[in-house]
């Protein structure tokens, strides 16, 4: 079936729409209030638009971003700097200003997430949590050279550390030197809800509670959280239960699992059937398949081996199947939005880079949602594309000679 295709808006128009959004305008106003002395420099709107251009075009460095704006008149018009584009040094100074005023950037992110929740009701209901590697822009080898015994006493990035990453595609798993991006992604929309950047040696399971707290603070429901087997720890289940969230995690082969402690109750009539869960009671109900046992049902307290959503149910399998949303989002952020490769050093700089990248993506998604809801409804029986033929009043009448 033929489907009409419409070319997307140019990136310059997208950046201009983002700068005109209420959340970005509020951030611009807050940053302008911090100017109290000295030379005015470039406008805040222009410099913040430069940050959006860097993420929208997936450019890793400020040098290439400034070079693009210098030769792109449409971008200069959108940023309001026609003929006078910002310099590379101004970009670095503005990045330092954003690091010093990180709470303003966080308030802007909260406003964008709140706008997405109003436009996308399912945003933030079911989450997928995982971590992804961000190799540092530095050499983390222990020795100065390959065959040397002289140990390196300094690193270009002192905040980076060695960590482990799994194998993907054509890259084998193993150690890497850099940082990790911990993220909670909505499985329905594929958009990030909460994230954090830490050094590579940090344990991933330690960030489940902070990510859920951030998602709850931003208004997300966070009813479920799908995670891989690395999060199969009793502490993770307890932290999720304290925040009214169901942990969807497969089991590791621990001694209790090998003994079969995770299996549902059984009797001479067969395996008992799941009959629902009570969140307030903190237990799940199981019934005898024949109903002849006394008692015919029993409550099993929720724990790591017996969650409120049993692993044998179709709901658990469907929720865990959507865990791939966080992996896909990592790939999109790295390859389509310029999250990787890193070209900055230091934990605070890497955090700002991740915040601006994800903020740009969320702001673009919010702008698309607002544009879709502001379109006028089409009348019934009318075509989407106006006819090229003239009306009967303007159409010439053919006459026979």
KOLFIGU-308862 format. One line per 10 residues: number of its first residue (from 0); their letters; for each residue x, y, z of C-alpha. Coordinates in steps of 0.2 Angstrom, whole numbers. Each point is the difference from the previous one (the first is absolute). Layout:
NUM) A) X Y Z  ...
This chain:
0) XXXXXXXXXX) 0 0 0  7 17 -5  4 11 15  2 19 -2  17 5 6  4 18 6  18 6 2  5 5 17  3 18 5  18 6 -2
10) XXXXXXXXXX) 11 0 16  1 19 0  -19 1 1  0 -13 14  13 9 10  -10 16 -2  -16 -9 6  10 -6 15  6 17 5  -18 6 -1
20) XXXXXXXXXX) -7 -13 12  -5 5 17  12 -11 9  15 6 -10  -5 18 2  -2 -2 19  18 -7 0  6 15 -10  -8 12 12  8 -8 15
30) XXXXXXXXXX) 17 1 -8  -2 18 -5  -4 4 18  18 -6 4  8 14 -10  3 14 11  16 8 -5  14 0 -13  -2 -1 -19  -17 -6 -7
40) XXXXXXXXXX) 8 -12 -12  -10 -11 -11  -19 -2 4  -5 -14 11  -13 -6 -13  14 -1 -13  12 -10 11  -14 -12 6  -5 -2 -18  18 -5 -4
50) XXXXXXXXXX) -2 -14 13  -16 -6 -8  9 0 -17  14 -10 6  -12 -14 6  -12 1 -15  14 -2 -12  9 -13 10  17 10 0  12 -6 13
60) XXXXXXXXXX) 10 16 2  -3 19 2  13 4 -14  -10 -9 -13  -17 7 7  7 18 -1  7 -4 -18  -18 -6 -5  -9 15 6  13 11 -8
70) XXXXXXXXXX) -4 -6 -17  -18 -4 2  -11 16 -2  -16 -8 5  7 -5 17  7 17 2  -18 7 -3  -7 -12 12  12 4 13  -1 19 -2
80) XXXXXXXXXX) 19 2 -5  0 4 -18  17 5 -6  7 -2 18  0 -18 5  7 -4 18  18 -5 2  7 -17 6  6 9 16  -17 7 3
90) XXXXXXXXXX) -8 -18 -1  13 -6 13  -4 14 11  -19 -3 -1  2 -18 4  9 5 16  -14 11 4  -12 -14 -3  10 -11 12  0 13 13
100) XXXXXXXXXX) -19 2 -2  -5 -18 -1  -16 2 11  -7 11 -14  3 -14 -13  -8 -13 11  -15 11 2  -1 2 -19  1 -19 -1  -14 -2 13
110) XXXXXXXXXX) -11 12 -10  2 -10 -16  -4 -16 8  -15 7 8  -6 6 -18  3 -17 -7  -11 -8 14  -14 12 -5  1 -4 -18  5 -19 1
120) XXXXXXXXXX) -11 -8 15  10 -16 -1  17 8 2  9 -6 15  -12 -14 5  11 -15 -4  19 3 1  15 -10 -6  16 3 10  18 -4 -6
130) XXXXXXXXXX) 17 8 -2  11 3 -15  18 3 -2  7 17 -5  19 -2 -4  10 15 6  10 12 -11  16 -6 8  12 -14 2  -2 -11 15
140) XXXXXXXXXX) 14 -12 -2  10 -4 15  17 1 -8  7 13 -11  3 -11 -15  -4 -18 -5  17 -8 5  4 13 13  1 -4 19  -2 18 4
150) XXXXXXXXXX) -17 4 8  -10 15 -5  -2 12 14  -13 11 -8  -15 -1 -12  -8 12 -11  -17 -3 8  3 -2 19  -19 -3 3  -1 -15 -12
160) XXXXXXXXXX) 3 -18 6  0 -18 -6  -16 -9 -1  -8 -15 -9  -11 0 -15  -9 -14 -9  3 -6 -18  -11 8 -14  0 -4 -19  18 0 -6
170) XXXXXXXXXX) 8 6 17  5 -13 13  -4 4 19  13 4 12  8 15 9  -1 18 -5  6 17 6  -13 13 2  -18 3 7  -17 -8 1
180) XXXXXXXXXX) -17 7 -4  -13 -6 11  -17 3 -8  -19 -4 3  -9 0 -16  -19 -1 -3  -4 -16 -10  -15 7 -8  7 15 -8  19 -4 0
190) XXXXXXXXXX) 4 16 9  12 3 15  -9 4 16  15 1 12  19 -3 -2  17 2 9  18 0 -5  13 -8 11  17 -7 -1  2 -17 -8
200) XXXXXXXXXX) 4 -9 16  -16 4 8  -12 -14 3  -16 1 -11  -12 -7 13  4 15 12  -9 12 -12  -17 -9 -1  -7 10 15  7 17 -6
210) XXXXXXXXXX) -7 -2 -17  -17 -5 7  0 15 12  4 12 -15  -13 -8 -10  -13 2 14  5 17 3  -3 5 -18  -17 -7 1  2 -17 -8
220) XXXXXXXXXX) -11 -15 6  14 -12 -1  -11 -15 3  13 -13 -6  18 0 -3  8 -13 -12  18 -4 3  12 -14 -6  7 -14 11  14 11 7
230) XXXXXXXXXX) -13 9 11  -6 -17 8  4 6 18  -11 0 15  4 18 3  -7 5 -17  -16 -8 3  -2 8 17  4 17 -7  -13 -2 -14
240) XXXXXXXXXX) -13 -6 13  3 16 11  -3 11 -15  -16 -10 -6  8 -7 -15  1 -18 -6  17 -7 -5  0 -10 -15  16 -10 1  5 -17 -6
250) XXXXXXXXXX) 8 -12 13  18 -4 2  5 -18 3  3 2 19  -1 -15 12  -18 4 4  -5 -1 -18  9 -16 -3  -9 -8 14  -17 6 -8
260) XXXXXXXXXX) -5 12 14  -7 12 -13  -12 -12 -7  -19 2 4  -8 -11 13  -4 -18 -5  -12 -14 6  -6 -17 -5  -12 9 -12  14 9 -9
270) XXXXXXXXXX) 8 17 -1  -10 14 9  -7 14 -11  4 19 3  -16 9 6  5 18 1  11 11 11  -4 12 14  12 15 0  -5 6 18
280) XXXXXXXXXX) 2 -18 7  16 -2 -9  -4 -18 -6  -7 -10 -14  -14 -12 1  2 -18 -7  -15 -13 -2  0 -19 -1  -5 -5 -18  -13 -12 6
290) XXXXXXXXXX) -6 11 15  0 -16 11  14 4 11  -3 7 17  3 15 0  -3 1 -19  10 16 -1  15 9 8  9 16 1  19 1 -4
300) XXXXXXXXXX) 10 15 6  8 10 -14  19 -1 -1  13 -3 -13  -5 -18 -4  -19 4 1  -4 17 -8  -17 8 0  0 -3 -19  6 -18 -2
310) XXXXXXXXXX) 12 -5 -13  -11 -13 -7  -14 12 -5  -2 8 -17  0 17 7  18 -2 7  6 -7 -16  -8 15 -10  8 13 12  17 -8 -1
320) XXXXXXXXXX) -1 -1 -19  -1 19 0  16 1 9  9 2 -17  -7 18 0  15 6 11  13 -8 -12  -8 7 -15  0 17 8  18 -1 4
330) XXXXXXXXXX) 4 -3 -18  -10 14 -6  8 12 13  17 -5 -5  -1 -1 -19  -14 12 -4  1 14 13  19 1 3  1 -7 18  15 -10 -6
340) XXXXXXXXXX) 15 1 -3  4 11 15  11 14 -4  0 8 18  9 -5 15  -5 1 18  -16 -7 9  -9 17 0  3 3 -18  -6 -17 -5
350) XXXXXXXXXX) -16 2 10  -3 17 -8  3 -8 -17  -13 -14 4  -13 12 7  1 12 -15  -1 -15 -12  -15 -8 8  -9 17 3  1 4 -18
360) XXXXXXXXXX) -8 -17 -5  -14 2 13  -3 18 -5  -1 -6 -19  -13 -14 5  -10 13 10  0 12 -15  -6 -14 -11  -14 -5 12  -6 18 2
370) XXXXXXXXXX) 0 2 -19  -10 -16 -2  -13 6 12  -2 18 -7  -5 -6 -18  -17 4 -4  -12 -15 -2  -4 -5 -18  -19 1 -5  -8 -17 -4
380) XXXXXXXXXX) -1 -3 -18  14 12 -5  17 -5 -7  16 3 9  8 8 -16  -9 14 -9  -5 -4 -17  10 8 -14  -15 2 -11  -9 16 0
390) XXXXXXXXXX) -18 2 7  -15 0 -11  -1 19 1  18 3 -7  0 -15 -12  -2 5 -18  -16 -7 -8  3 -10 -16  -12 5 -14  -3 -9 -16
400) X) 2 10 -16
